[in-house]
Amino acid sequence: MLYPKIISVEPLNEYKIKLGYETGEIKIFDVLPYMSGKWYEELYNNGYFNSVHLIPDGKGIEWEHGQDIAPHELYDMSIAIDDLSVSHKR
């Protein structure tokens, strides 16, 4: 399945990220369940977590040292912002 491109990413409180899609959808993804093991433990540093950025062409997100989350997980496991009342920045 082809997923829509991500056009924006914004770190939020409690290890969540706000994702904007080319379709106009805005979704919240909880990164915390993915933050286990040595590969992801660096994300517990708030400064590092907040450095999340888009992969070129909107195919996903990543952090400076290569931590990433698959685009299908970002899309399928996130919640539409219309369904949430939390959108506070870190």
C-alpha positions as CSV (number, residue, x, y, z in Angstrom):
1,M,0.0,0.0,0.0
2,L,1.2,3.5,-0.9
3,Y,1.0,5.9,2.0
4,P,0.6,9.7,1.7
5,K,3.7,11.8,2.0
6,I,4.5,13.4,5.3
7,I,4.9,17.2,4.8
8,S,5.6,18.2,8.4
9,V,6.8,16.7,11.7
10,E,6.7,18.4,15.1
11,P,7.8,17.0,18.5
12,L,5.2,17.2,21.3
13,N,5.2,16.4,25.0
14,E,5.4,12.9,26.3
15,Y,7.4,11.5,23.3
16,K,4.7,12.1,20.8
17,I,5.0,13.7,17.4
18,K,2.5,15.6,15.2
19,L,2.6,14.5,11.6
20,G,1.1,16.5,8.7
21,Y,0.3,14.6,5.5
22,E,-0.2,15.8,1.9
23,T,-3.8,14.7,2.2
24,G,-4.4,17.4,4.8
25,E,-4.6,14.9,7.6
26,I,-2.9,15.7,10.9
27,K,-2.1,12.8,13.2
28,I,-0.4,12.2,16.5
29,F,2.0,9.3,16.8
30,D,3.2,8.0,20.2
31,V,7.0,7.1,19.9
32,L,7.3,5.8,23.5
33,P,6.4,2.2,22.7
34,Y,9.2,2.1,20.2
35,M,11.9,3.5,22.6
36,S,13.4,0.3,23.8
37,G,16.8,-1.2,23.3
38,K,20.1,0.6,22.7
39,W,19.1,1.8,19.2
40,Y,16.3,4.0,20.5
41,E,17.4,4.9,24.0
42,E,18.9,8.1,22.8
43,L,15.4,9.4,22.1
44,Y,14.9,9.8,25.9
45,N,17.1,12.9,25.7
46,N,14.5,15.7,25.1
47,G,16.9,17.8,23.0
48,Y,17.7,14.8,20.7
49,F,14.0,13.8,20.5
50,N,13.1,17.3,19.5
51,S,15.6,17.1,16.5
52,V,13.3,14.8,14.6
53,H,13.1,15.7,10.9
54,L,11.6,14.5,7.6
55,I,13.3,12.1,5.4
56,P,13.6,13.6,1.9
57,D,10.5,13.3,-0.3
58,G,8.2,12.9,2.8
59,K,8.8,9.1,3.0
60,G,9.2,9.1,6.8
61,I,10.9,10.7,9.8
62,E,14.3,10.2,11.4
63,W,16.7,11.5,13.9
64,E,20.4,12.4,13.3
65,H,21.9,9.1,14.3
66,G,19.5,7.1,12.0
67,Q,16.7,6.1,14.3
68,D,13.5,6.0,12.3
69,I,10.0,4.5,12.2
70,A,8.5,2.9,9.2
71,P,6.0,5.1,7.2
72,H,3.3,2.5,7.5
73,E,3.6,2.4,11.3
74,L,3.5,6.2,11.5
75,Y,0.3,6.3,9.4
76,D,-1.5,3.2,10.7
77,M,-0.6,3.6,14.4
78,S,-1.2,7.3,14.8
79,I,-4.4,9.0,15.8
80,A,-6.1,11.8,13.9
81,I,-5.8,15.1,15.7
82,D,-9.6,15.5,15.5
83,D,-9.8,12.6,18.0
84,L,-7.4,14.2,20.5
85,S,-7.4,17.2,22.8
86,V,-3.6,17.2,23.4
87,S,-1.4,19.1,21.0
88,H,1.0,20.8,23.4
89,K,4.6,21.5,22.2
90,R,7.5,20.3,24.2
